[in-house]
Amino acid sequence: MSATSSDPTSPRVPPSRQLALGVIATGMLMVILDGSIVTVAMPAIQSDLRFSPAGLSWVVNAYLIAFGGLLLLGGRIGDLIGRKRVFLTGTAVFTAASLLAAVATSPAVLIAARFLQGVGSAMASAVSLGILVTLFTEPAERSKAIAVFSFTGAAGASIGQVLGGLLTDALSWHWIFLINLPIGLLTLAVAIPVLPADRGPGLAAGADVLGALLVTAGLMLGIYTVVKVADHGWTAAHTLGLGAVSILLIALFLVRQATARTPLMPLRILRSRGVAGANLVQLLMVAALFSFQILVALYLRNVLGYDATRTGLAMLPAAIAIGAVSLGVSARLSARFGDRAVLLTGLALLTGVLGLLIRVPVHARYVPDLLPVMLLAAGFGLALPALTSLGMSGAKEDEAGLTSGLFNTTQQIGMALGVAVLSTLAASRTDALIARGKSRAEALTGGYHLAFAVGTGLIVAAFAVAFTVLRGPARKPPAMPENANPPAAPVTTA
C-alpha cells in the first residue's frame, strides 16, 4: 500500500501515482477543454465551411449526443474488460477524431469527426473516476485526487473559452482541434507504461447486448430531443413524441436490468444512499452552473459587447478561484469536517453566484458587478470534489467503472437539460420584453435575469436534497489488500 503522511490532510502520494494522476487529469482536461473551446469558434467554422444556421448546431450536438449516450456503456465495459484498456482506446479515438476534425473540408466530415470525438470522450471519461477510487483507497489521498480531477473539469471549461478565442483570432479554427494532437499523443505515451494493467471478468460476465442497445438509444435520443428544444419548443409534437420514446426506452432498460441474468447496470448500485443522492444533487447543480457559464458568456457578448477573447478573460477569475479552492483547501476541509459539510458550504456559495446575477444591470461594470460573482464561483471548487467523493463512496471495486459512468452520465444530462430549459426561458422572456417595447439590451438582460432566478432555485433544491438525503457521513472504503485486482501497485486517475 502507499505511504501516507502522519497528517491526514497532507498525504504524500508516491511519484508513480502522481504521474498517473497527471496522465488521467490531462486526458480529462483535453476532453472538457474540447467541449468549450468549440463554442467561440462557431462563427468562423460557419463562414469557412458554409454551415446553415440549423446545421451549425450539430457541431456541438453531435459531440454531446455521443458523449452523453455512451458514458454508461463505457463504464460497464471498463469493468468487464479492463479500465486501462478502455481509457487508452478512448483517448486514441478522441485524438484521431481531432485530426479528422482539423482537416475537415465539409460540414458532413466535421460533424462525423465531432461524433467520433464524443465516442472517444465517453470511453475515457467513463472509467476515469473508476480508476481513481480503486487505486486511491486512503481517504486523504482520494480526496486530494478527486480535487485534482474536479479542478481539471472546471478549469478546462473556462480555459477553453479563452484558448478558443486566441487560437481562432491568431491562427484559424482548425487549431482548436490540432491542439489536441500533442496532448493526446503525450497522454497515451505516458499512460501505457504508468497505468497498471487491470483485468475484468470479460464481456461474458455482463455483456447485456439488449440492455446496452436500449440505454444507449434512450440516452442518445433523450439528449437529441433536449438539444433540439430551442428549434421546436417544449410542447411541439417533435419534442413530446421523441421524449416519450426516449422515456420508454429507458423504462424498458430498467425492466431489462431487473430481470437479466447478467445486467449491464445492476440496479443495486442505486440502493446506495450516497450514490443515488449525489447523482440527484449533481443533476440539479450542473443544470444551473453549466447554464451560468453559457448565459454569462452570452450576456458579456450580446449586452456588454465583449469580443470572444475578452469574454474568456472576464470569466477566467472563476476558473482561478475554483482551482485555488479545489486544489488548495477542499481536501483539507473534507478531512476535517466531512464531505457533506463541505458540499453544503459550496452549494451555499453557489446560491450567491446566481442570486447576484438576478440583479445584474444592463450597463454593468466588471469589477463591482461581475467580479464578485466570479470569485464566489469558488464554491464549485468545494462542492464538486465533495459531491464526487459522496457519489463514488458506495462503489464496489468491480462496479467502480459503472458508477463512474453513471455519475458522468448524470452530469451530461444535467448540462443538456439546464441549457435547454434556461436558454428557452431566457429567450421567451426576451421576446416578451421586446414586444412590450424594451430595447434589445434591456430585453436580453431581463431574459437572463429569469434564467438566473430559475438557476438559483435549482441550487437551493440541490442544497435541500444534500441536506436531507445525504445525512450520514460517506462510507469510507475498506483498504484494499496488496494482491487486490486491480493491482495494489499505486496508480491514479482523475
N, C-alpha and C positions, 0 to 999 in steps of 0.2 A: 504494500500500500504506500501511498505517497506520504511524505513527511510534511507535517504542518507545524506552523508556529505555535508557541505556547499562548500567544494572544489569538483567541479565536476569530477576531475581526481582521487579522492580518495574516492570512495563510501564505506560506511560501510554496508556490507551485513549481515543481521541477521543470527545468528548461524544456524537456521533451514535450510536456503538456502545454507549456506556454507557447511553444511553436505550433503545436496542433491547434490550440485555441486561436492563434493568429490566422492559421490557414482557414478555419471554418468561418471566422469573423470576416476575413477578406472575401471569401466566396459569398457570404451573406450580404456584405456591403455592395458587391458588384450587382447582385440581384435587385436589392432595394434601390440602389442608385439608378438602375435602368428603368425602374418604374416611374421615376420623377423627371429624369433628365430629358425624356422624350417630349414632355408637355411643352417646354419652352421652345422647342424646335419645330413644332407643328406647322406654323405659318410657312417656314422655309421649305419643309417637306411638301406641303400642299402646292406651293408655287413650282417647285422643281419637277415633281412627278405628276403634276396636274391632277391631283385628287379632287373629286367632287366634295362638297361640304359633308354630305352624308357618308361618303366613303372614307373621309379622313378620320372619322371617329373610330374606325376599325384598326387604326394603328395602335390605339390604346386597348380597344375592346378585345381584339384577337389575343393579346397577351393576357388580359385579365381572365378571360374565359378559360383558357388552357391552364393558367396558373391556379386559379381557384378550384377548377373542376377536378384536377388530378392530384391535389395535395393528399387527400385521404388515402387514395390508392397508392401513391408513392410511399407514404409512411408504412403501410402494411407490407408492401413488397420489400421495403428495407428490413423489416423484422424477419421476413421469411428467407431472403437470400443474402442478407448482409448489408448493414447501413453504409459501410465504407464504399462498397461497390456501387450502390445507388447514388451516393454523393458524387463519386468520381464520374459516373455516367452522366448525371445531370449537369455537372459543371462542363463536361466536354460538349454535350449537346448545346448548352447555352452559348458557349464560346464559338462553336461552329456556326450557330444561327446568327450570332452577332456579325460575323464576317459576311454572311449572306445578306443581312440587312444593310450593311455598309455599302455593298456593291449593287444594291437593288436599282434597277432602271425602270421599274414599272410598279404601279400600286399593288398588283397581284403578288409579285415577288416579295415586296416589303411586308405585306400582310401575312403571307405564309411564313416568312422569317420570324415575324413577331409571335406567331402562334408557336413555332418551334422554340423560341426563347422562353415562352410561358411553360412549355413542357419541361425544358431543362431546369427552369427555376423551381417548378413544383417538385421535381425529383430531389434536387439539392436541399431545398428548404424543408421538405417534409421530414427528413431524417436528422436535421441539424440538432434540434433540441433532444432528440432521442439519443444521439451520440453523447451529448453533454451530460445528461442525467445518469447514464450508465457508467461514465468514466470519472465524473466528479461526484463522488459519493459523500465526501465530507461536507457538512452543511456550510461552513465558511467558504470552502473552495467553490462549492456550487453557486453560492450567492454572488461571489466575485465573477465567476464565469458567465452567469446569466446577466450580470450588469454589463459586461463587455458585449454580449450578444444583443442586449436591448439597445445599447448605445449605437451599435453599428446600424441598426434599423432606423433609428431616429435621425442619426447623422446622415445616413445615405439619402434619405428623402430630401433633407434640406440642402446638402451639398450638391445633389443632382440638379436642383433648380439653378444654383449659382454656376456650376460647371457647364450645364447645358447652354445657358446664355453666353458664357465666354467662348465655348468651342464653336457654337453656331455663328456668333458675330465675328470671331477672329479667323476661323477656318471655313468649315461648312458643316451641315447637319450630318454628313457621313461620319464625322469624327466622334459623334456621341455614341456610335456603335463600335468604331475601330478601337476606342479606348478600352473596350472590354477584352480585346485580344491579349495584350501583355498581362493584364491582371488574371485572366482565366488560365493562360498557359503557366504562369508562375504558381498559381494556386494548385494546379494539377501536379506540377513538378515537385512541389514540396509535400503535397498531401500523400502522394503514393508511398514514399518511404516513412512518413511520420505517423499517419493514421494507422491504428492497429487493424489487422485483418480480423474480421468477425464473421461468424457463420450462423445462419439461421437454420431452422429445420427443413427448409426447402419449400417450394411452391405447393407441393402436395399436402403440406400441413395446414394450408389455409388458402388455397387458390380457388376462392369462390368466384368463378368467372361471371356467373349471372349477377351476383351481388355487385361485382366491380362495374359491370355494364350499367346496372341500374343507378348506382350512386354517381358514377361519372356523368352519365347522361342527365341525371336530375340536377346535379350541381351546375354543369355547363349551361343547361337550358335555363335554370333559375338565374344565373348571373347574366346571361344574354338578355333575359326578359327585363332585369333591373336596369342594365345599362342602356336599354332602348326606351325606357320610360320617357326620357326627355323628348323623344321623337313622336311617341304615340299617346302619352298620357296614362294616368293610373287606371282610368275606367274604360279604356279602349278595349275592343274585342281582342286585339293582338296581345295586350298585356294580361288581361284576365284569362284568356284561353291558354296561352303558353305557361302562365303562372300556375294554373290548375294542373296542367300536365306535369310540370316540374314537381309540384307537391305530391301528385300521385306517384311519380317515380320514386321519390324519397320515401313515401309511405310503404311502397312495395319493397324497397330496400330494407327498411326496418323489419318488416314481416319476414323477409328472407333471412335476416340476421338472427331472428328469434328462433328459426326452425332449421337452419342449415347445420350440417354436421361440422363443417369447418368454416365458420363465418369469416367474412372479410374484416368486420368490426364487431367483436364480441360486445354485446350490449352491457355487459357487466362493468365496463370501464365508466359508464355513465352513472353507476351507483355510487361512485366516489363523490362525496360532497365537495371536495376540493376541485376535482376535475369539472363537474357539472356547473358549480357556482362560478368558478373562474372563467369558464368559457362564456357564460351569460354576461358576466361583468365586462369581459373583453369585447363582446359584440356591441354593447351599449357605448363603451368608452371609445372604441375605434371608430364607430359610426360618427360620433361627434368630432373627434380630433382629426381624422383624415379630411372631413369636410371643412374643418377650421383651416387646415393647410391650403386647400383648394380655394376656398372662398376668400380668405385673406389675400391670397395672391391675386385673385380677380379684383378685389377691392383696390389694391395698390395700383393695378394696371388700368382698370376701367374708370375709377373715380379719381384717384390721385395722379394718374398719368405717368407712373413709373415705367421704365423700359424693363426688358427681361433681366438684364444684369443687375440693375438697381433693385428690382423686386427680390431677387435671390439674396442679395446682400442685406436687404432690410429684414429678411427672415433668418439670417444667419445667427443673430444673438440667441434665438430659440434653440438652435442646434447646440450652440456652445453651452447654454445653461443646462440643457438636458444631459450633455456629455459630462459636464463638471459634476453634476449630482449623481448620475448613474455610475460613473467610474470612481468618483471620489468618496461618496458618503452612503450610497444606498445599501451596500453590503454591510457596512458597519452598523447602520441603523437597524437593518433586519436582524442582525445577530443579537443586538441588544434589546430591541422592542418587539420583534416578531414581524413576519411578512404582512399579517393582517393590519397591524397598526400603521406600518409604512404605506401600505396600499391606500388606506383611508385618508392619510395625510396628503398623499399625492392627488387623490381624487378631489379633496377639498381645494387644493391649489388650482386644479384644472377647472373647477367651477368658477373661480375668479377669472381665469383666462377668457372664457366665453361670456361670462357675465359682464366684464368690462367692455367687450365688443358690442354689446347690445346698444350702447350709447355712443359709439364712435361717430364723430361728426363728419359731415360732407367734406369740409376743408380741414382735415386732421393734420396736426403737426406730429412728426415722427416721435420725438423724444417724450413729450408729455402724454401723448395719446396712444402710441403704439408700443414703445419700448417696454413699458411695464407689462404689457400683455406677453411680449416675447420672453421676458425674464420669468414670469410666472409659469411659463411652459416647462420650467424645471420640474414641476410636479409630475410630468410624464416620466422623467428620469427616476422618480421614486416609485410611481405606480406600476410601470411596465415590468421591471425586474421582479418586484414583489408578486405581481399577478402571475408572471411566468412560473415562479417557484411554486406558488399555490396550485397552478394549473397542472404542473408536472408532478406534484407531490404524491399523487396516487398511482403513478405509472409503475407497473411491474417491468422488470428487465426485458421480458420477451414481448412487451407491448409498448415499449417506450417510443418506437418509431410511429406506431399508430396514434398514440396520444399526442405526439408532436405534430403529426399530420392533421389531427382534429383541431388542435389549438391554432395552427396556421390557417386551416380552412375557415374557422370562425372569424379570424382576423380578416380574411379576404371578403367574406360575406358581409361583415360589418362595414368594410370600406365601400363596397359596391352599394349597399343599401343606404348608407349615410349620404354618399354623394348624390344618389338618385333622389332620395326624399328631400334633403335640404336644398339641393340645387333647384328642384322643381318648385318647392315652396318659395324660394327667393325669386325665381322667375315669375311666378304667378303674382306675387306681391308687387314686383316691379311693374308688370303690365297694368295692374290695377291703379297704381300711383300715377303712371303716365297718363292713363285715361282720365284721371282727376286733375290733370294739368300740371303735375310736378315736372321739374326739369329731369333730364336723364340721370344726372349725378345724384339728385335727391331720391329719385325712384330706385336706382340701383342700391343706394345706401339703405333705404327703407327695406328693400328685399333682403339684403344681407342681415339687417337687424333681426328680421323674423327668423331667418335660418339660425343665427347665433342664439336666439332665445330658445328655439327648439333643441339646439345642441346642448345648451345649459341644462335643460330638462333631462336629456339623456344622461348627462354626467351625474345629476342628482339621483336619477334612478339607479345608475351603476353603484353609487355610494350606498343607497338603501339596500341593494342586493348584497353587496360586500359585507355590510354591517350585520344583516340578518342571516344570510346563508353561510358565509364563511366565518362562523362564530368561533370554532375551535382553532387551536394552533395547527399549522401544517404538520402532517405526519412526517417525521424525519425518516429518510430511507435507511434501511439497515446497511451496515458496512458489508461490502462485497468481499467474499473470500479471495485469496490470492489466485486460485485457479478458476475463478468465475469466467463465464463466457458472456460477453466479450472479455478479452484478456484483461486482467487487473493491471497490466502494464499501462501506466498512466497515459491517457490520451485525452484530448479535449476537443470540444467543438462548441461552437456557439450558435 
